[in-house]
């Protein structure tokens, strides 16, 4: 089983993916961690690195290739990555949605060291919108896809008013109903 978890910034992708992997006894992989590592190696924030990625398709393509290779060479893992559903089409595809306000509260509250531009909630909301627009444009330009379209997913959950355990429960319940391949 491969479960790909995509979603908006601050929807809980990584947190939910880690908790789900633990519950199911599967490995966890995160494209967001890879992006943050790359941004750190370049000495810039994730938002700044996203702007660089708009000019250098090699950044997104390196992350995308990693997802594709994992889907072709491994099994039994949970991956949180905005485009994993696309590059691992045989995965069970989950999308986590969240309101902009809740997203900003979560991201600002995390005090992510790589996101230094998030100085208050208003700035965080603005930066989330900029980041989402940048990613949507790049994914449309590269692959002609809209990662926000719910039709791409097997399960869509709005996490705005749910805690991690409730989201993991909902995904686990859904997975229990999926016929074995």
Long-range contacts (C-beta under 8 A, 24 or more apart in sequence): 1-26, 1-75, 1-76, 1-92, 1-175, 1-181, 2-71, 2-74, 2-75, 2-76, 2-77, 2-78, 2-79, 2-88, 2-90, 2-91, 2-92, 3-77, 3-78, 3-79, 3-91, 3-92, 3-94, 3-171, 3-175, 4-79, 4-80, 4-81, 4-84, 4-85, 4-88, 4-91, 4-92, 4-93, 4-94, 5-78, 5-79, 5-80, 5-81, 5-84, 5-94, 5-95, 5-96, 6-80, 6-81, 6-82, 6-83, 6-84, 6-85, 6-93, 6-94, 6-95, 6-96, 6-147, 6-152, 6-153, 7-80, 7-82, 7-95, 7-96, 7-97, 7-98, 7-159, 8-96, 8-97, 8-98, 8-103, 8-128, 8-132, 8-148, 9-103, 9-107, 9-128, 9-131, 9-132, 10-98, 10-102, 10-103, 10-104, 10-105, 10-106, 10-107, 10-128, 11-96, 11-97, 11-98, 11-103, 11-159, 12-96, 12-98, 12-106, 12-159, 12-164, 12-167, 13-80, 13-96, 14-80, 15-164, 16-80, 16-96, 16-159, 16-164, 16-167, 16-168, 16-171, 17-78, 17-79, 17-80, 18-78, 19-164, 19-165, 19-168, 20-78, 20-168, 20-171, 20-172, 21-77, 21-78, 23-168, 23-172, 24-78, 24-172, 24-175, 26-76, 26-77, 26-78, 27-74, 27-76, 27-77, 27-78, 28-77, 28-78, 28-79, 28-80, 29-70, 29-77, 29-78, 29-79, 29-80, 29-81, 30-79, 30-80, 30-81, 31-63, 31-66, 31-67, 31-79, 31-80, 31-81, 31-82, 31-83, 31-84, 32-80, 32-81, 34-63, 34-66, 35-63, 36-112, 36-114, 38-62, 38-63, 39-114, 40-114, 45-114, 45-115, 45-116, 45-117, 46-112, 46-114, 46-115, 46-131, 47-115, 47-117, 47-127, 47-130, 47-131, 48-117, 50-131, 50-134, 50-135, 51-134, 53-134, 53-138, 54-134, 54-137, 54-138, 57-138, 57-142, 60-138, 60-139, 60-142, 61-142, 82-135, 82-139, 82-147, 83-139, 83-143, 83-145, 83-147, 85-147, 85-152, 85-153, 86-143, 86-145, 86-147, 86-152, 90-181, 92-154, 92-155, 92-174, 92-175, 92-178, 93-152, 93-153, 93-154, 93-155, 94-153, 94-154, 94-155, 94-156, 94-157, 94-171, 94-174, 95-150, 95-152, 95-153, 95-155, 95-156, 95-157, 96-157, 96-159, 96-167, 97-156, 97-157, 97-158, 97-159, 97-160, 98-158, 98-159, 98-160, 99-158, 99-160, 100-125, 100-128, 100-129, 101-125, 102-159, 102-160, 102-161, 103-128, 104-128, 154-178
